Amino acid sequence: MALTITLGNTSVVASSQDEETGEVIREKRGDLGNQITTFEFPDNIDGQTEIQLAHVVDAWPYHSDADGPEWVESEDELLAQLIARRFTTDSHKCQVGRPKNWKEG
Amino acid sequence: MQETTHSPFDVLTQPGTRHDDGELLRTNVGTDAVHGQVFGTAAQPAAFNYIAVTANATAPAAADTTLTAEITTAGGGLIRKQATYAHTTGTQTSTLTATFTANGSDSLPVTLAKAGVFNASSAGTMGFESLISPTATLSASGDNVTLTQTNTTS
């Protein structure tokens, strides 16, 4: 079964494509409120954890305009810790584990 | 070692520098397969989550069924790969992300110009196709490129 991670997304964007120019348009979807972004990793990735982390960092802006997720959950504790550390800055904290008061919508 | 991040749509060539690009094309056979996946009563076609690359830069066409000159070097690092899939609940978009790292078996340098999304690790159906722009040149073993494909349904 593929490894998954879930991320708390508090500022959802929806990416679409301009049909004429092909340009990616990121539309803020404030109406969606809090949502969950799920990543599913294939079983055989060369360089496993490093690549998995890179894929999350690379794709996150297509799903959110927040500096990072509010929280991360995964059955792979090491990966969850690395993701939380990567997205935690002076102005943003990403925690491991879903807060008890987390609500979607 | 050179590391770059490219997307058929939105290309990050250097940290903090984004460029927009080309059109993602759903092929005719891809459309057939998607309908079969969603509405069909027979066995559903497999999901489209394998990305292949080529140096061929010809514009994608709906009638395409294969990725022209797909890189298939045995033991090479640029062969077709299953991608990381991501989706945010409530949205109509998803992403596929894959990293290609050149190794000693690959013919280098090579400039990657186009990508195809398939539903199998070999052969299968090419459901989507798009140009990579700016193109990504891999010159030495260890050079790598990460492609992120954005998919929208409506």
Chai-1 contact restraints between the chains, C-beta under 6 A:
chainA,res_idxA,chainB,res_idxB,connection_type,confidence,min_distance_angstrom,max_distance_angstrom,comment,restraint_id
A,N9,B,T88,contact,1.0,0.0,6.0,A-B,restraint_1
A,V12,B,T88,contact,1.0,0.0,6.0,A-B,restraint_2
A,A14,B,T91,contact,1.0,0.0,6.0,A-B,restraint_3
A,A14,B,T93,contact,1.0,0.0,6.0,A-B,restraint_4
A,S15,B,T93,contact,1.0,0.0,6.0,A-B,restraint_5
A,S15,B,T150,contact,1.0,0.0,6.0,A-B,restraint_6
A,S16,B,T152,contact,1.0,0.0,6.0,A-B,restraint_7
A,G22,B,G22,contact,1.0,0.0,6.0,A-B,restraint_8
A,G22,B,E23,contact,1.0,0.0,6.0,A-B,restraint_9
A,E23,B,D20,contact,1.0,0.0,6.0,A-B,restraint_10
A,V24,B,F9,contact,1.0,0.0,6.0,A-B,restraint_11
A,V24,B,D10,contact,1.0,0.0,6.0,A-B,restraint_12
A,V24,B,D20,contact,1.0,0.0,6.0,A-B,restraint_13
A,L32,B,G90,contact,1.0,0.0,6.0,A-B,restraint_14
A,Q35,B,T88,contact,1.0,0.0,6.0,A-B,restraint_15
A,Q35,B,T89,contact,1.0,0.0,6.0,A-B,restraint_16
A,Q35,B,G90,contact,1.0,0.0,6.0,A-B,restraint_17
A,I36,B,T89,contact,1.0,0.0,6.0,A-B,restraint_18
A,T37,B,T88,contact,1.0,0.0,6.0,A-B,restraint_19
A,T38,B,H87,contact,1.0,0.0,6.0,A-B,restraint_20
A,F39,B,T84,contact,1.0,0.0,6.0,A-B,restraint_21
A,F39,B,A86,contact,1.0,0.0,6.0,A-B,restraint_22
A,E40,B,Y85,contact,1.0,0.0,6.0,A-B,restraint_23
A,F41,B,T84,contact,1.0,0.0,6.0,A-B,restraint_24
A,P42,B,Q82,contact,1.0,0.0,6.0,A-B,restraint_25
A,I51,B,T99,contact,1.0,0.0,6.0,A-B,restraint_26
A,H55,B,T84,contact,1.0,0.0,6.0,A-B,restraint_27
A,H55,B,T97,contact,1.0,0.0,6.0,A-B,restraint_28
A,D58,B,T5,contact,1.0,0.0,6.0,A-B,restraint_29
A,D58,B,T97,contact,1.0,0.0,6.0,A-B,restraint_30
A,D58,B,T146,contact,1.0,0.0,6.0,A-B,restraint_31
A,D58,B,T148,contact,1.0,0.0,6.0,A-B,restraint_32
A,A59,B,A86,contact,1.0,0.0,6.0,A-B,restraint_33
A,A59,B,T95,contact,1.0,0.0,6.0,A-B,restraint_34
A,A59,B,T97,contact,1.0,0.0,6.0,A-B,restraint_35
A,A59,B,T148,contact,1.0,0.0,6.0,A-B,restraint_36
A,Y62,B,T95,contact,1.0,0.0,6.0,A-B,restraint_37
A,Y62,B,T150,contact,1.0,0.0,6.0,A-B,restraint_38
A,H63,B,T88,contact,1.0,0.0,6.0,A-B,restraint_39
